[in-house]
Each structure stands twice: as C-alpha cells, then as structure tokens.
Amino acid sequence: MTVVDLEKDVPDVPEDAPEDLPADDAVADVPDVPRRIGGFTRSGVLSLLGAAASGLCVAILLFGELAPFSGALGLFVTAYLSFLGIYAVLTGLEEDGQAVRDRVMTVVLWTAGGLMFLALTLVVGFTAWRGREALPHGNFFTQDMQAAGPLDPLTDGGIAHAMLGTLIMITIALAITVPLGLACAVYLNQIRGRFSRFVRTIVEAMTALPSIVAGLMVYAVWILGLGMQKSGLAAGFAISVMMLPIVIRAADVVLRLVPGNLTEASEALGAPRWRTVWHVVLPTARSGLATAVILGTARGIGETSPVLLTAGFTAALNADPTNGPMISLPLAVFNFVKSPEPTMIARGFGAAAVLMALVLVLFAIARVIGGRGPGHQNKRQAKRAARASRRDAERFSTLHTPGLELFETGSSENEDETNSPRGAGNCAPSHDEPAPTDGEQPPSSAGDEH
C-alpha cells in the first residue's frame, strides 16, 4: 500500500491573501526568491572546512591503519576525492541537486585554477631563486662570454650577446610572421576561396611540427642548398616557421568571433571587401590579434634546436644578423646549465630569468598596442572620438538639408521669372489682365497684327 502526500508539492498560501481570491491567484502572487549563486555564506564555509578536515582524516585512516597504501600523491588524491564526496553530502542537506552540482563544480574549478597558479609560481620562483647569484651583477647584462671561462667568477662575463641575438631573431621572425599570419587568417575567414580548406588542414598539421624539423628544413635549403652561412637571419627564418601556424590558428579563431552584422552593415553601405576588412574586421579583433601574436612569440622565443642548427654558437657579441654565427638566450641557457661548474649553472638560471622577463615585457607591449576589446575605450581613445564627433557636428551644422535647399532654389527661380519684364516671348498674364477663358483667344500684341 502506497501513501501519497497530496500536499507535498503545494506551496503555502500567504496569510494576508484575501478570502475571496482563488487559490491559484494567491499562489501566483507569491514572489520568487532567486537562489544565490556566488559569494560565501556561513553554512557554506562551515561545510567546506568540515569536508576538508573529514577528507584528510579519511585519507590518513586509509593510508595509516586500514589499507596498505603509501605515497604522498595517493594520499593527496584520496583526501581530495573524499573531500568532494563529503562536501556534496553536507551541501545536499540544505540545497537541492542543482545547487549541489554547482557547489561541487565550483570547488573543482577553483582547485584547477589554484594548481595552475601554484605550478607557475613554482617555476618562476625556482628559476629566479637559482639565478639570484648572477642577477645582482651589472656585468651580467652588459658583457659577453668572450673573455670569461667556466672557472671565472660571476663578476666576469655576461649574457649581452644572447639578449641581443634573441631580440634580433624574434624581430626578424615577427616581421615575417605577422603579415603572413594575419593575411592567411583573413583569407580563411573573409575570402574563403577554393583552397581555404586545404590551407586550414596544412596549418593544423604544421602546429604539431617538431622544432628540429623546421631547423633541418632551413638548414638544408638556406645553408646547404643556397650556400649561405649560419647567421641570425637563418635562425629568424626557422623561428618564423614555428610561429606561423600558431599565429594563423589563433587569429583565425579571433576573426570568427567578429559579429557578422558589422561586416554586413559595412557592405550594405557600399564598402568593398578590402575596406571592410581593414576598417571594420581588423580593428574589432585588434586585442585578440595581439594575443595571437604573443602566443606565437612565446612559442618562437623559447626554441633551441632550430637556433643551434641555423645560427651556430658564439661567445662574442654579434649585431649583424647576416654575417657570422649568433646565439639566443635559450641556447645560452642550454650551454650554461650543462656545465658542472656552479658559476656557469648560476649564469644559466639567470639567463632563464631574463628570458621570462623579456617575454613578460613583450606581452605588455603587445597588450598596449592591441588596446582593449571592442566597445572599451581608454581615455585617449575617448577624447579622440569626442573631438571627431564635435568636428562632425560643426560640419553638419554648416550644411543645408536637401529639402530646404531645393525649396530655396525653386523659390528664387520663381522670383526671377516674376520680376523679369514681359517681352515678346513672355506670355504669362499679369494681375491687371484677366486670364483667357475657354474658347477665347488671348489678346495679340502690336507686332502680331503687323
């Protein structure tokens, strides 16, 4: 026998509802209280802390007493899974199923973000800590390693040649990659020709291209085939091969996000396709395109094997990318840390810290050039737009509307015809002469009688 509670799902009727009001109308007048999505509550914090303590206790009990488990990683995973389960149970005592899933997924996402931030902090902090011995010395940034050896102290030698080589190589690669990458992305999105699918497939395949293959290709074509020497220009070519598919794919995704009504409005006004792309599509996606260039730069600036094959190795400063070998920061780090001397290892970690700082500076410059997203203006852009609006308003105020201009022109012509003297060809009747009626001939002039 099953007992059904008919009043379980029926909401309570408010006490101040009129007696003659129907039950359905009284229920409809009950205000809906939205569920709080974000923020912290007292019960939520207590549930979170209690679940964390319970999960840790369960893991310690399993690893120490009940099960023959061992290992720090297993302890952490067991404690975290137990924490999620207990937190879901505690949240379910007060909330419904949708709220429980929302709370659990929020905890999982916060955990993933925290782990990523912790990993980044450990990498940057460990590199800076190991390079703390070399970074305080000023000669580390102003000298090269031509007159310094592995046994020399940190007060001799530096990485000036590697810093200059990295800047020259990445500049050459950007000069090749940015125009080609953006043009290819525009072709894939705006033109969509016969070979767009084939080009997209090749770009996706080149994304997974090993860096050593790009270095071997440039080495075989530029150095062995054409007989050129190893130089920073050849290394720039190899780096651009690695950067190009990253920039194309990232720019392709960004250009897809441009609203189609913007391009449709531009073409409806009669603008050609190239003008629509140059003045509408690219400015709208400018911040995203800057991010795409930064992603490609971050990929190319850390390459080592293509530079080793195409640029060679040197301990002296070389500012000519077309003549002689050149070295980059990643290649210098590789050569420094493989030495058994502590001073060389400290130089290697110091060069790695400088490389990360250089990437950060390039990223900041690209964000400044790229600006903010569409619809967000800084103070300078807002002032420029306000000045342009004032100039347009002044220009429009000096012009007449087409309707008034035609009316004024027509009235002036009528005034000229009315004020002109009546000649032989002027047959317009005056106010003193009556207009001829039907069947009557107009009075002829003296010239007509003769």
C-alpha positions as CSV (number, residue, x, y, z in Angstrom):
1,M,0.0,0.0,0.0
2,T,1.4,3.4,-1.1
3,V,0.6,6.6,0.7
4,V,0.7,9.7,-1.5
5,D,1.2,13.1,0.1
6,L,-1.0,15.3,-2.0
7,E,0.1,18.5,-0.1
8,K,3.8,17.9,-0.5
9,D,4.3,20.0,-3.6
10,V,1.6,22.6,-2.9
11,P,3.1,25.9,-1.9
12,D,1.9,27.7,1.2
13,V,-0.7,30.4,0.6
14,P,0.2,33.7,2.2
15,E,-1.8,34.7,5.3
16,D,-2.6,38.2,4.0
17,A,-4.3,36.9,0.9
18,P,-8.0,37.9,0.5
19,E,-10.5,35.2,1.3
20,D,-12.4,35.6,-2.0
21,L,-9.2,35.3,-4.0
22,P,-8.8,32.0,-5.8
23,A,-6.1,29.6,-4.6
24,D,-4.3,29.8,-8.0
25,D,-4.1,33.6,-7.9
26,A,-2.9,33.5,-4.3
27,V,-0.1,31.1,-5.2
28,A,0.8,33.2,-8.3
29,D,1.3,36.3,-6.1
30,V,4.0,34.6,-4.0
31,P,7.3,36.3,-5.0
32,D,10.1,34.1,-6.4
33,V,13.3,34.2,-4.3
34,P,16.3,33.7,-6.6
35,R,19.0,31.3,-5.4
36,R,22.3,32.9,-4.5
37,I,24.9,31.8,-7.0
38,G,28.2,33.4,-5.8
39,G,29.5,34.6,-2.5
40,F,30.2,33.0,0.8
41,T,27.7,32.0,3.5
42,R,28.3,30.8,7.0
43,S,26.9,27.4,6.3
44,G,28.8,27.1,3.1
45,V,32.1,27.9,4.7
46,L,31.5,25.5,7.6
47,S,30.6,22.8,5.2
48,L,33.7,23.4,3.2
49,L,36.0,23.4,6.2
50,G,34.3,20.3,7.7
51,A,34.5,18.4,4.4
52,A,38.2,19.3,4.1
53,A,39.0,18.1,7.6
54,S,36.9,14.9,7.1
55,G,38.6,14.1,3.8
56,L,42.0,14.5,5.3
57,C,41.1,12.2,8.2
58,V,39.7,9.6,5.9
59,A,42.9,9.6,3.8
60,I,45.1,9.3,6.9
61,L,43.0,6.5,8.3
62,L,43.1,4.6,5.0
63,F,46.9,5.0,4.5
64,G,47.8,4.5,8.1
65,E,45.5,1.9,9.5
66,L,43.0,0.2,7.2
67,A,44.7,-0.2,3.8
68,P,48.3,-0.9,2.7
69,F,48.5,2.4,0.8
70,S,51.6,4.6,0.6
71,G,52.9,7.6,-1.3
72,A,52.2,11.4,-1.0
73,L,50.4,11.6,-4.3
74,G,48.0,8.8,-3.4
75,L,47.3,10.4,-0.1
76,F,46.6,13.8,-1.7
77,V,44.2,12.2,-4.4
78,T,42.4,10.1,-1.8
79,A,41.9,13.1,0.5
80,Y,40.6,15.3,-2.3
81,L,38.1,12.7,-3.6
82,S,36.9,12.1,0.0
83,F,36.6,15.9,0.5
84,L,34.4,16.2,-2.7
85,G,32.1,13.4,-1.6
86,I,31.7,14.6,1.9
87,Y,31.2,18.2,0.7
88,A,28.4,17.0,-1.7
89,V,26.7,15.2,1.2
90,L,26.8,18.2,3.5
91,T,25.6,20.6,0.8
92,G,22.8,18.2,-0.1
93,L,21.4,18.5,3.5
94,E,20.4,22.2,2.8
95,E,20.2,22.6,-1.0
96,D,18.7,20.7,-4.0
97,G,20.5,18.7,-6.5
98,Q,21.3,21.6,-8.9
99,A,22.8,23.6,-6.1
100,V,24.9,20.6,-5.0
101,R,26.3,20.1,-8.5
102,D,27.0,23.9,-8.8
103,R,28.9,23.9,-5.5
104,V,31.0,20.8,-6.3
105,M,31.9,22.1,-9.8
106,T,32.9,25.5,-8.3
107,V,35.3,23.7,-5.9
108,V,36.8,21.7,-8.7
109,L,37.3,24.7,-10.9
110,W,38.9,26.7,-8.1
111,T,41.2,23.7,-7.4
112,A,42.3,23.5,-11.0
113,G,43.0,27.3,-11.1
114,G,44.9,27.1,-7.9
115,L,47.1,24.2,-9.1
116,M,47.9,26.1,-12.3
117,F,48.8,29.2,-10.4
118,L,50.9,27.2,-7.9
119,A,52.8,25.5,-10.8
120,L,53.5,28.8,-12.5
121,T,54.7,30.3,-9.2
122,L,57.0,27.4,-8.5
123,V,58.6,27.6,-12.0
124,V,59.2,31.3,-11.9
125,G,60.2,31.3,-8.2
126,F,62.6,28.4,-8.6
127,T,64.2,29.9,-11.7
128,A,64.7,33.3,-10.0
129,W,66.0,31.8,-6.8
130,R,68.6,29.7,-8.6
131,G,69.7,32.7,-10.6
132,R,69.9,35.1,-7.6
133,E,73.7,34.8,-7.6
134,A,74.1,36.1,-11.1
135,L,71.3,38.7,-11.4
136,P,72.7,41.3,-9.0
137,H,75.9,41.8,-11.0
138,G,75.7,44.6,-13.6
139,N,78.3,43.0,-15.9
140,F,75.8,40.1,-16.3
141,F,73.7,42.3,-18.6
142,T,76.5,44.3,-20.3
143,Q,79.2,41.8,-21.1
144,D,79.6,38.7,-23.3
145,M,81.4,35.5,-22.6
146,Q,84.3,36.1,-25.0
147,A,86.8,36.8,-22.2
148,A,85.2,34.6,-19.5
149,G,85.5,30.9,-18.9
150,P,83.8,28.3,-16.7
151,L,86.2,28.9,-13.8
152,D,85.9,32.7,-13.8
153,P,83.7,34.3,-11.1
154,L,80.3,35.9,-11.7
155,T,81.9,39.3,-11.9
156,D,83.3,38.4,-15.3
157,G,81.2,37.8,-18.4
158,G,77.5,38.1,-19.1
159,I,74.7,37.4,-21.5
160,A,74.6,40.6,-23.5
161,H,75.3,38.7,-26.7
162,A,72.5,36.3,-26.1
163,M,70.0,39.0,-25.3
164,L,70.8,41.0,-28.4
165,G,70.7,37.8,-30.5
166,T,67.3,36.9,-29.2
167,L,65.9,40.4,-29.9
168,I,67.2,40.3,-33.5
169,M,66.0,36.8,-34.2
170,I,62.5,37.4,-32.8
171,T,62.3,40.8,-34.7
172,I,63.0,39.0,-38.0
173,A,60.5,36.3,-37.2
174,L,57.8,38.8,-36.3
175,A,58.5,40.8,-39.5
176,I,57.8,37.6,-41.5
177,T,55.1,36.0,-39.3
178,V,52.7,38.9,-38.6
179,P,51.8,39.9,-42.1
180,L,51.7,36.4,-43.5
181,G,49.8,35.0,-40.5
182,L,47.2,37.8,-40.4
183,A,46.8,37.7,-44.2
184,C,46.3,33.9,-44.1
185,A,43.7,34.2,-41.3
186,V,41.8,36.8,-43.2
187,Y,41.8,34.6,-46.3
188,L,40.4,31.6,-44.3
189,N,37.6,33.8,-42.8
190,Q,36.7,36.5,-45.2
191,I,37.7,35.2,-48.6
192,R,37.0,31.5,-48.2
193,G,38.4,30.6,-51.6
194,R,38.7,27.2,-53.3
195,F,41.8,26.2,-51.3
196,S,40.8,27.5,-47.9
197,R,40.0,24.0,-46.5
198,F,43.4,22.7,-47.8
199,V,45.2,25.7,-46.3
200,R,43.5,25.2,-42.9
201,T,44.4,21.5,-42.9
202,I,48.1,22.3,-43.6
203,V,48.1,24.9,-40.9
204,E,46.7,22.5,-38.3
205,A,49.3,19.9,-39.4
206,M,52.1,22.4,-39.0
207,T,51.0,23.2,-35.5
208,A,52.4,19.9,-34.3
209,L,55.6,20.2,-36.4
210,P,58.7,19.4,-34.3
211,S,61.1,22.3,-34.0
212,I,64.0,20.2,-35.1
213,V,62.3,19.6,-38.5
214,A,61.9,23.3,-39.0
215,G,65.6,23.8,-38.3
216,L,66.6,21.0,-40.6
217,M,64.4,22.4,-43.4
218,V,66.0,25.9,-43.2
219,Y,69.5,24.3,-42.8
220,A,69.0,22.2,-45.9
221,V,67.5,24.9,-48.1
222,W,69.3,28.1,-46.9
223,I,72.7,26.8,-45.8
224,L,73.3,23.6,-47.8
225,G,71.2,24.4,-50.9
226,L,72.0,28.1,-51.3
227,G,75.4,28.1,-49.7
228,M,74.7,30.7,-47.1
229,Q,76.4,30.7,-43.7
230,K,74.9,30.2,-40.3
231,S,73.5,33.5,-39.1
232,G,70.8,35.2,-37.2
233,L,68.8,35.6,-40.4
234,A,68.6,31.9,-40.9
235,A,67.6,31.4,-37.3
236,G,64.8,34.0,-37.8
237,F,63.5,32.0,-40.8
238,A,63.4,28.8,-38.7
239,I,61.7,30.6,-35.8
240,S,59.1,32.1,-38.2
241,V,58.3,28.6,-39.4
242,M,57.4,27.6,-35.9
243,M,55.5,30.8,-35.1
244,L,53.4,31.0,-38.3
245,P,50.9,28.1,-37.6
246,I,50.3,29.4,-34.1
247,V,49.6,32.9,-35.2
248,I,47.3,31.7,-38.1
249,R,45.2,29.4,-35.9
250,A,44.8,31.9,-33.0
251,A,44.0,34.8,-35.4
252,D,41.5,32.5,-37.3
253,V,39.6,31.8,-34.0
254,V,39.6,35.5,-33.1
255,L,38.3,36.6,-36.5
256,R,35.5,34.1,-36.2
257,L,34.3,36.0,-33.2
258,V,33.7,39.3,-35.1
259,P,29.9,39.8,-35.3
260,G,28.6,39.2,-38.8
261,N,26.2,42.2,-38.7
262,L,29.2,44.5,-38.7
263,T,30.5,43.3,-42.0
264,E,27.0,43.1,-43.4
265,A,26.4,46.8,-42.4
266,S,29.7,47.8,-44.0
267,E,28.9,46.0,-47.2
268,A,25.4,47.4,-47.2
269,L,26.8,50.9,-47.2
270,G,28.7,50.1,-50.4
271,A,32.2,49.4,-48.9
272,P,34.3,46.9,-50.8
273,R,35.6,43.8,-49.1
274,W,39.1,45.0,-48.6
275,R,37.9,48.2,-46.9
276,T,35.5,46.2,-44.7
277,V,38.3,44.0,-43.6
278,W,40.8,46.9,-43.0
279,H,38.4,49.3,-41.2
280,V,35.9,47.0,-39.5
281,V,37.1,43.4,-39.0
282,L,40.7,44.0,-38.0
283,P,40.0,47.0,-35.6
284,T,37.3,45.0,-33.9
285,A,39.6,42.0,-33.4
286,R,42.7,44.0,-32.6
287,S,43.1,42.9,-29.0
288,G,42.6,39.2,-29.9
289,L,45.1,39.5,-32.8
290,A,47.6,41.0,-30.4
291,T,47.1,37.9,-28.1
292,A,47.6,35.6,-31.2
293,V,50.9,37.3,-31.9
294,I,52.0,37.0,-28.3
295,L,51.2,33.2,-28.4
296,G,53.4,32.8,-31.5
297,T,56.2,34.9,-29.9
298,A,56.1,32.8,-26.8
299,R,56.5,29.7,-28.9
300,G,59.3,31.0,-31.1
301,I,61.4,32.9,-28.4
302,G,62.0,29.7,-26.4
303,E,63.2,27.5,-29.3
304,T,66.7,26.0,-29.0
305,S,67.2,23.3,-31.6
306,P,66.4,25.4,-34.7
307,V,68.8,28.2,-33.5
308,L,71.5,25.6,-32.8
309,L,71.3,24.3,-36.4
310,T,70.9,27.6,-38.2
311,A,72.6,30.2,-36.1
312,G,75.5,28.3,-34.7
313,F,77.2,29.2,-31.5
314,T,79.4,32.1,-30.4
315,A,80.6,33.7,-27.2
316,A,81.1,37.1,-28.7
317,L,78.6,39.9,-29.4
318,N,77.4,40.0,-33.0
319,A,74.9,42.6,-34.1
320,D,74.9,41.7,-37.8
321,P,72.2,39.0,-38.5
322,T,73.5,38.4,-42.0
323,N,77.2,37.7,-41.2
324,G,78.6,35.2,-38.7
325,P,77.0,33.0,-36.0
326,M,74.7,34.3,-33.4
327,I,73.3,32.9,-30.1
328,S,70.0,33.3,-28.3
329,L,69.0,33.1,-24.7
330,P,67.6,29.6,-24.8
331,L,70.7,28.3,-26.5
332,A,72.9,30.1,-23.9
333,V,70.9,28.6,-21.1
334,F,71.4,25.1,-22.6
335,N,75.1,25.6,-22.8
336,F,75.4,27.1,-19.3
337,V,73.5,24.5,-17.4
338,K,75.3,21.5,-18.9
339,S,78.5,22.7,-17.4
340,P,79.4,21.1,-14.0
341,E,80.7,24.5,-12.6
342,P,78.3,26.2,-10.1
343,T,79.0,29.6,-11.6
344,M,78.0,28.5,-15.1
345,I,74.8,26.9,-13.7
346,A,74.0,30.2,-11.9
347,R,74.5,32.1,-15.2
348,G,72.2,29.6,-16.9
349,F,69.4,30.2,-14.4
350,G,70.0,33.9,-14.5
351,A,69.7,33.8,-18.3
352,A,66.4,31.9,-18.0
353,A,65.0,34.5,-15.6
354,V,66.0,37.2,-18.1
355,L,64.2,35.3,-20.8
356,M,61.0,35.1,-18.8
357,A,61.2,38.8,-18.0
358,L,61.7,39.5,-21.7
359,V,58.6,37.6,-22.6
360,L,56.7,39.5,-20.0
361,V,57.8,42.8,-21.4
362,L,56.9,41.8,-25.0
363,F,53.5,40.7,-23.7
364,A,52.9,44.1,-22.0
365,I,53.9,45.9,-25.2
366,A,51.6,43.9,-27.3
367,R,48.7,44.5,-24.9
368,V,49.3,48.2,-25.1
369,I,49.4,48.1,-28.9
370,G,46.4,45.9,-29.1
371,G,44.4,48.0,-26.8
372,R,41.2,46.9,-25.2
373,G,38.4,44.8,-26.6
374,P,35.7,46.1,-28.9
375,G,33.4,48.6,-27.1
376,H,36.0,49.5,-24.5
377,Q,38.0,52.7,-25.0
378,N,40.8,54.2,-22.9
379,K,40.9,57.9,-22.1
380,R,42.9,58.8,-25.2
381,Q,40.6,57.0,-27.5
382,A,37.5,58.5,-25.8
383,K,38.9,62.0,-26.2
384,R,39.8,61.3,-29.9
385,A,36.2,60.1,-30.5
386,A,34.7,63.1,-28.8
387,R,36.9,65.5,-30.9
388,A,35.8,63.7,-34.1
389,S,32.1,63.9,-33.0
390,R,32.4,67.7,-32.4
391,R,34.1,68.2,-35.8
392,D,31.3,66.2,-37.5
393,A,28.6,68.2,-35.7
394,E,30.2,71.5,-36.7
395,R,30.5,70.3,-40.3
396,F,26.8,69.1,-40.4
397,S,25.6,72.4,-38.9
398,T,27.1,74.4,-41.8
399,L,25.2,72.3,-44.4
400,H,21.6,72.7,-45.5
401,T,19.3,69.8,-45.7
402,P,18.4,68.7,-49.2
403,G,14.7,69.6,-48.9
404,L,15.3,73.2,-47.8
405,E,18.0,73.7,-50.4
406,L,15.7,72.6,-53.3
407,F,12.9,74.7,-51.9
408,E,15.1,77.8,-51.7
409,T,16.4,77.2,-55.3
410,G,12.9,76.8,-56.7
411,S,11.6,79.9,-55.0
412,S,14.5,82.1,-56.2
413,E,13.8,80.9,-59.8
414,N,10.1,81.9,-59.5
415,E,11.0,85.3,-58.1
416,D,13.4,85.9,-61.1
417,E,10.7,84.9,-63.6
418,T,8.1,87.1,-61.9
419,N,10.3,90.2,-61.6
420,S,11.7,90.0,-65.2
421,P,10.0,92.4,-67.8
422,R,7.5,90.9,-70.1
423,G,8.9,90.6,-73.6
424,A,7.7,89.3,-76.8
425,G,8.1,85.7,-75.7
426,N,6.6,86.3,-72.2
427,C,3.0,85.1,-72.4
428,A,2.4,85.0,-68.6
429,P,-0.7,87.1,-67.8
430,S,-0.4,90.0,-65.4
431,H,-2.6,90.7,-62.4
432,D,-4.4,93.5,-64.4
433,E,-5.3,91.4,-67.4
434,P,-7.9,88.7,-66.9
435,A,-6.9,85.3,-67.8
436,P,-8.5,84.0,-71.1
437,T,-11.4,81.7,-70.7
438,D,-12.1,78.6,-72.8
439,G,-12.8,79.4,-76.5
440,E,-11.3,82.9,-76.3
441,Q,-8.1,83.9,-77.9
442,P,-5.6,85.9,-75.9
443,P,-5.1,89.5,-77.0
444,S,-2.4,89.7,-79.6
445,S,0.4,92.3,-79.4
446,A,1.0,95.0,-82.0
447,G,3.8,93.0,-83.5
448,D,1.5,90.1,-84.2
449,E,-1.1,92.3,-86.1
450,H,1.6,93.6,-88.4
